[in-house]
Amino acid sequence: MGADDGILSTASLLLGVAAAHGSRDNLLIAGLAGLVAGAMSMAAGEYVSVHSQADTEQADLALERNELKTANKGEHEELAAIYVGRGLEPALATEVANQLMTHNALQAHARDELGISETLRARPIQAATASAISFSVGAAVPLLVTAIVPRSDVIPFVSATSLVCLATLGGWASRTGGANVATGTIRATFWGALAMAVTAGVGALFGTIT
């Protein structure tokens, strides 16, 4: 999704500036500024969001840690009830709960009651870095095309390459998620084309006015 955002937002920005009759220097400056601003925005937003999730996890773990100290028997029963709900016989569920809590009570409750595990734990810095990198990679595509092709060919070439990339990512994402590939491809292409067309239209309007 980060790469998709990078392609679409940067391509739309470049097309808007190009339609307003901006020079190549204007296009490259605008595109580079859009890449940096978008990457930083994605990183900051992801960091704040995931850090909030991490704070919630820590608060839940602190509460669970306190409950294990003050109501240990009840926590055994609670964990056993979870396993019964998953299909174990009560006696076996109690035995499993007892063994897991003997091994690591907090870890058992974090995983099976709270849904917190080491693999799925919130990692703000990792999430922010991944978002910034994926956005930058996507944004580099239309920016690179703009730098290579003649100024007069920027609009068709940026539009075409961006739509091909969006269609590919849309289809790949649908296939990965087990959804219909054609539907994902068409959806990504349609909305990408619409966003770029609207932005180019705005650029052309203001370019004419000025």
Secondary structure, DSSP 8 states (H G I E B T S, - for coil): -HHHHHHHHHHHHHHHHHHTT--HHHHHHHHHHHHHHHHHHHHHHHHHHHHHHHHHHHHHHHHHHHHHHH-HHHHHHHHHHHHHHTT--HHHHHHHHHHHHHHHHHHHHHHHTS---TTT---HHHHHHHHHHHHHHHHHHHHHHHHHS-GGGHHHHHHHHHHHHHHHHHHHHHHHTTS-HHHHHHHHHHHHHHHHHHHHHHHHHHHHH-
